[in-house]
Amino acid sequence: MANRLRHLDDSQDESNPFEAPDLPDDLDDDWNNRLHQPDDSDMWDYVERFSRFYWLTRFQRAVLGQIDSALFAGLCMYLDSRSQIASLYAPEPYRSHIASLLRDTGTMSRGQLLAHPLTLKLPGLPRNSREGEDFKAVLRERMEDFKVRRPMFNLLTVPVKMTFLVVPPEQGKDLDNIVLTALPIAHEVLRPHIEPHLLAPQPPGGTPEPWRVEALRRLRSLNANSVAAYQVIELARTPQDPPAGVLRLALGPVSHSSWWDQAADYVDKRIAAKDELSG
């Protein structure tokens, strides 16, 4: 329903989960040409570092938002095509033709989910204890490689949500085990921070603000490197899928509601807007 309604939606509502945020303008990086006195060099260094941190925060938030909206749209298209095939009552030969078109749409949207260029391609799921150890080693290797290839995420300056896209192996898989295995490795390698604003550069000299001191003290008793939310999305197997299944990891902006809840909220808002116009 959300997928069908979005084609009729011409609003620019920022809360629309299908709307991708715009990237910020390029960072003004011409600091070497700025003239300043030697005695204020520390302050200029702080201004430069803070500007970079602030720009990176906006950039990461926008990129993660674009990834999330693209995958959310792909999931809605995929489920819509499957539901339409299941409820198709057209007579032959129209039924076969329409079903073929819907399957093509489903294949395309499934590919959008599993082949997004900024998702991590993780190894197939382990089917026994021996494969389990290899799985952990390759997980770590792929995440470390991701940081090398995507230096924009070397330092995560925004809280993140992790979405695991799973095509289960032939024998099936407990999705909880995927999370229990992958999250600790992601925390160690990707190092998402629960309050990354506390990592922002501070001005030279002066006394730290009391709220900052208290926040840092509180973090020492917590696991500061942790995702703020996660979700696992299972996709149905096809005959073309490998025996070990498929696993992808996507980083996204923090939302304490799942894609399912976001779709339901979107449908509710569209129905309410239509009722308001009709009334």
Secondary structure, 3 states (H helix, E strand, C coil): CHHHHHCCCCCCCCCCCCCCCCCCCCCCCCHHHCCCCHHHHHHHHHHHHHHHHHHHHHHHHHHHHHHHHHHHHHHHHHHHHHHHHHCCCCCCCHHHHHHHHHHHHHHHHHHHHHCCCCCEEECCCCCCHHHHHHHHHHHHHHHHHHHHHCHHHCCCCCCEEEEEEEECCCCCCCHHHHHHHHHHHHHHHCCCECCHHHHCCCCCCCCCCHHHHHHHHHHCCCCCECCCEEEEEECCCCCCCCCCCEEEEEEEECCCCCHHHHHHHHHHHHHHHHHHHHC
